[in-house]
Amino acid sequence: MPKRIQTSIIGITMGCPVGIGPEVALKFLASKSWRRHLPVIIGDAGVLQKNAALLGRCADINLWRPGGVWLPDKINVYNVPDFEPDILLNPAHLVWGQANLRTGRAMAGYIKAAVRLIQAGDLAAMTTCPITKSALQTAGYHYPGHTEMLADLCRCPDFAMMMAGSSLKVTLVTIHQSLQTVSRDLNIAKISKLISLSGRSLRDDFGISHPRMAVAGLNPHAGEGGIFGDEEERLIAPAIARSQAAGWQVAGPFPPDTVFNRAVNGDFDLVVCMYHDQGLIPFKLLHFADGVNVTIGLPIVRTSVDHGTAYDIAGQGKASPASLLAAYEMAAQIADNRGRGQKTDGDR
């Protein structure tokens, strides 16, 4: 059972210091458009001041600490270098779009700090701004990305990535790998485990008491009875049957070219997809600006913007905070739902 959520503060990790993360965080705070909970940036006050100057804004910073006062008219920052001086950056030496060893260490430090604060009960959730995987690995953190690093920090073996929006939610059995390896890496246990993770998240995180899930086939026409491939009959259908026996309301495998339309029209709450682009193409068509990346299965609440570091526009003041707003609001929603669920469990 995750730690009971007793705080109203949500941490926003700053992401790569030379990407658009600090800029979108500042724009998000300036908009004052969040509806619940209180945001605190987990990052570097000096880098934020540099970005504020770029945007022509006053960086009136309150250095927040656990148990400290959150000030409504300030930029509330948990300044990670105050606690880990070895990741202090000199803003004058940073070049937009040019990540390096030091920026990699810094972005990893922000993530670790946020996890520690949540585990200590000082944050209700975390929302992450984008990092660059190459700099993360250069700094010695050999993870494919945020998701795997967070799972390791939380000692969580069963986790997955959900892309969530108001019209469509998808989860992915396989993620960052070549198409030619997807079929080889599919198996009944992996598919049924993802169905279970997806169902629990819909129930506990999104408050859907009886989630309805669809599973997409791998092949055109869901294999057409084995004519176009046998993965549906050999792997996907048995995984669905196993999940149904476990009590989940799940159906399929459905042809991938029709199942997303059915989900958007209300037949299903989520589509379980076999590979990255199968789920992400329809999702980003609908939710390019407001899509949210949710790490499901973790004992902590983590959401993320659905965009990268955008090095090509970093430092130009062009970045939009729309995805951060959506991610923050979803983190608040999940924290609230988990809090209600924990209270209900405790009353039984």
C-alpha positions in Angstrom: 0.0 0.0 0.0 1.5 3.4 -1.0 2.2 5.9 1.8 -1.0 7.8 2.8 -1.0 11.2 1.1 -1.2 13.9 3.7 0.2 16.9 1.9 -1.2 19.2 -0.8 2.2 19.9 -2.4 3.1 18.5 -5.8 6.7 18.6 -7.0 7.6 19.6 -10.6 11.0 18.3 -11.6 12.8 20.9 -13.7 14.1 18.4 -16.3 17.1 19.2 -18.5 18.5 22.6 -17.5 19.3 23.4 -21.1 16.0 22.3 -22.5 12.6 23.8 -22.3 11.7 22.3 -18.9 12.6 25.3 -16.8 10.8 27.7 -19.2 7.5 25.7 -19.3 7.6 25.4 -15.5 7.9 29.1 -15.1 5.2 29.8 -17.6 3.0 27.3 -15.8 3.5 29.0 -12.5 2.9 32.4 -14.0 -0.4 31.3 -15.5 -1.8 30.4 -12.0 -4.1 28.0 -13.9 -3.8 25.0 -11.6 -7.0 24.2 -9.7 -5.8 22.2 -6.8 -2.8 21.4 -4.7 0.3 23.6 -4.5 3.2 23.4 -7.0 6.9 23.4 -6.0 9.7 23.3 -8.6 12.3 20.7 -7.8 15.4 22.0 -9.5 18.0 24.8 -9.5 17.1 28.3 -8.5 20.0 29.8 -10.5 18.8 28.2 -13.7 15.3 29.3 -13.1 16.5 32.9 -12.6 18.3 32.7 -15.9 15.1 31.5 -17.7 13.0 34.2 -16.0 15.4 36.9 -17.3 15.0 35.4 -20.8 11.2 35.7 -20.4 11.5 39.2 -19.1 10.0 38.2 -15.8 11.1 38.8 -12.2 12.3 35.6 -10.5 10.9 36.2 -7.0 11.9 32.9 -5.5 10.9 31.3 -2.2 13.4 28.6 -1.2 10.9 26.0 0.0 11.8 23.1 2.3 9.7 20.3 3.9 7.7 21.8 6.6 8.3 25.3 5.3 5.9 27.9 4.1 4.5 27.9 0.6 4.1 31.5 -0.6 1.4 32.1 -3.2 3.0 35.1 -4.8 6.5 33.5 -5.2 8.2 30.9 -7.3 8.4 28.1 -4.7 11.6 26.1 -5.3 13.2 23.2 -3.6 16.7 24.1 -4.6 18.4 20.7 -4.9 22.0 22.1 -4.9 21.4 23.3 -1.3 21.3 19.6 -0.4 23.5 18.1 -3.1 26.2 20.8 -3.8 28.0 18.6 -6.4 25.2 19.2 -8.9 25.3 23.0 -8.7 25.4 24.5 -12.1 26.8 27.8 -13.2 24.0 29.4 -15.4 26.5 31.5 -17.2 28.2 28.3 -18.5 25.1 26.7 -19.8 24.4 26.7 -23.5 20.8 26.1 -24.7 20.4 22.7 -26.3 23.8 21.4 -25.3 23.5 18.8 -22.6 26.6 17.4 -20.9 27.8 15.4 -18.0 26.9 18.1 -15.5 23.4 18.7 -16.8 22.9 14.9 -16.8 23.9 14.7 -13.1 21.6 17.6 -12.3 18.5 16.3 -14.0 19.0 12.9 -12.3 19.4 14.7 -9.0 16.1 16.5 -9.4 14.3 13.1 -10.0 16.0 11.5 -7.0 15.1 14.4 -4.7 11.4 14.3 -5.8 11.2 10.6 -5.1 12.8 11.0 -1.6 10.4 13.8 -0.8 7.3 11.8 -1.8 8.6 8.7 0.1 9.0 11.0 3.2 5.5 12.3 2.8 6.5 15.8 1.9 5.0 15.7 -1.6 1.7 14.3 -2.7 3.0 13.5 -6.3 5.6 14.5 -8.9 5.2 15.8 -12.4 8.3 15.6 -14.5 9.6 18.0 -17.2 11.6 16.4 -20.0 15.1 15.0 -19.8 17.5 13.8 -22.4 18.3 10.1 -22.2 21.9 10.4 -23.6 22.9 12.9 -20.9 21.3 10.8 -18.2 23.4 7.8 -19.3 26.6 9.9 -19.7 26.1 10.9 -16.1 26.2 7.2 -15.2 22.5 6.5 -14.9 22.0 3.6 -17.4 18.3 3.7 -17.8 16.3 3.9 -21.0 14.5 6.9 -19.5 12.5 8.4 -16.6 10.1 5.5 -16.2 12.8 2.8 -15.6 14.8 5.1 -13.3 11.7 5.8 -11.2 10.8 2.1 -11.0 14.3 1.3 -9.8 14.3 4.1 -7.2 11.0 2.8 -5.9 12.1 -0.8 -6.0 9.1 -1.6 -8.1 9.3 -4.6 -10.5 5.9 -4.2 -12.1 5.3 -0.9 -13.9 4.2 0.4 -17.2 3.7 3.6 -19.2 0.2 4.8 -19.8 -0.6 7.7 -22.2 -3.7 9.4 -20.9 -6.0 12.1 -22.3 -9.7 13.0 -21.9 -10.6 11.1 -25.1 -8.2 8.1 -25.1 -6.0 6.2 -22.8 -3.5 3.6 -24.0 -0.9 1.3 -22.5 2.0 -0.5 -24.3 3.2 -4.1 -24.0 6.5 -3.2 -25.8 7.9 0.3 -26.0 11.3 1.4 -27.3 12.4 -1.4 -29.6 12.5 -2.2 -33.3 9.4 -3.5 -34.9 11.2 -6.7 -36.0 11.7 -7.7 -32.3 8.1 -7.0 -31.1 6.6 -10.3 -32.0 9.5 -12.2 -30.4 9.1 -10.3 -27.1 5.3 -10.7 -26.7 4.1 -13.5 -24.4 1.0 -14.4 -22.5 2.4 -13.4 -19.1 3.6 -10.0 -20.2 0.2 -9.1 -21.9 -1.9 -10.3 -19.0 0.3 -8.5 -16.5 -0.2 -5.2 -18.4 -3.9 -5.8 -18.5 -3.9 -6.1 -14.7 -1.7 -3.0 -14.2 -3.9 -1.0 -16.6 -7.1 -2.1 -14.8 -5.8 -1.4 -11.3 -4.7 2.1 -12.5 -8.1 2.9 -14.1 -9.7 1.8 -10.8 -7.4 3.3 -8.2 -5.9 6.3 -10.0 -8.8 7.4 -12.2 -11.7 6.3 -10.1 -13.3 4.0 -12.6 -14.9 1.3 -10.5 -15.5 -1.2 -13.3 -12.9 -0.4 -16.1 -13.6 -1.7 -19.6 -10.5 -2.5 -21.5 -9.9 -3.4 -25.1 -6.8 -5.2 -26.4 -5.5 -4.5 -29.9 -4.2 -7.2 -32.1 -0.7 -7.1 -33.5 -1.4 -7.8 -37.1 -3.8 -6.3 -39.8 -7.4 -7.3 -39.2 -6.2 -8.9 -35.9 -4.6 -11.7 -37.9 -7.7 -12.6 -39.9 -8.0 -16.0 -38.3 -4.3 -16.7 -38.7 -3.9 -15.6 -42.4 -1.8 -12.5 -41.5 -0.1 -13.9 -38.4 -0.9 -16.2 -35.4 0.1 -14.0 -32.5 -3.6 -13.1 -31.8 -4.6 -16.8 -31.4 -1.3 -18.0 -29.9 -0.6 -15.2 -27.4 -3.1 -12.3 -27.2 -6.3 -14.3 -26.9 -5.0 -16.6 -24.1 -3.8 -13.5 -22.2 -7.2 -12.0 -22.5 -8.8 -15.2 -21.3 -6.5 -15.3 -18.3 -7.3 -11.7 -17.4 -11.0 -12.4 -17.7 -10.7 -15.3 -15.4 -9.0 -13.0 -12.9 -12.1 -10.7 -13.0 -11.1 -8.0 -15.5 -13.6 -6.7 -18.0 -11.5 -7.0 -21.1 -12.2 -7.9 -24.7 -10.3 -8.5 -27.9 -8.1 -8.9 -29.8 -9.6 -6.2 -32.0 -8.3 -5.0 -35.4 -6.0 -2.1 -34.6 -7.6 0.1 -37.3 -11.0 0.2 -35.6 -10.4 -0.3 -31.9 -9.3 3.2 -31.1 -12.4 4.7 -32.7 -14.5 2.5 -30.5 -12.6 3.6 -27.4 -13.0 7.3 -28.3 -16.7 6.8 -28.8 -17.1 5.4 -25.3 -17.0 1.6 -25.7 -13.8 1.2 -23.7 -11.9 3.2 -21.1 -8.4 2.1 -22.4 -6.7 0.2 -25.2 -3.9 -2.2 -24.5 -1.5 -1.9 -27.4 1.2 -4.3 -28.6 3.9 -1.8 -29.6 4.9 1.9 -29.3 3.5 3.5 -32.5 0.4 1.4 -32.5 -0.8 3.3 -29.4 1.1 6.6 -29.7 0.0 7.5 -33.3 -3.7 7.6 -32.5 -3.1 9.0 -29.1 -0.9 12.0 -30.3 -3.3 12.7 -33.1 -5.9 13.4 -30.4 -3.8 14.6 -27.6 -0.7 16.2 -29.1 -0.9 19.3 -26.9 -2.5 17.9 -23.7 -1.4 14.3 -23.5 0.0 13.0 -20.3 2.5 10.2 -19.6 1.6 8.3 -16.4 3.8 5.7 -14.8 1.4 3.1 -13.5 2.2 0.4 -10.9 4.5 2.7 -8.8 3.8 3.2 -5.1 4.2 7.0 -5.8 2.2 9.2 -8.2 4.2 10.3 -11.2 3.0 12.0 -14.4 5.0 13.7 -17.1 4.7 16.1 -20.0 4.2 14.3 -23.3 7.0 16.1 -25.2 10.8 16.2 -25.2 13.5 18.7 -24.3 12.9 20.6 -27.6 16.5 21.7 -27.8 15.8 23.4 -31.2 13.6 26.1 -29.4 15.3 26.1 -26.0 16.1 29.6 -24.8 13.7 31.2 -27.4 10.7 31.7 -25.2 8.5 29.7 -27.6 7.6 26.7 -25.5 4.0 26.0 -24.4 3.1 25.0 -20.8 -0.1 23.2 -21.9 1.2 19.7 -21.5 2.7 20.5 -18.1 -0.7 21.9 -17.0 -2.4 18.7 -18.1 0.2 16.5 -16.4 0.0 18.5 -13.2 -3.8 18.4 -13.1 -3.7 14.6 -13.7 -1.1 14.1 -10.9 -3.5 16.0 -8.6 -6.4 13.9 -9.7 -4.6 10.7 -9.1 -3.3 11.8 -5.7 -6.8 12.7 -4.7 -8.2 9.4 -5.9 -5.5 7.4 -4.1 -6.1 9.4 -1.0 -9.8 8.6 -1.1 -9.1 4.9 -1.8 -6.7 4.7 1.2 -9.2 6.3 3.5 -11.9 3.9 2.3 -9.6 0.9 2.8 -8.8 2.1 6.3 -12.5 2.4 7.2 -13.3 -1.2 6.3 
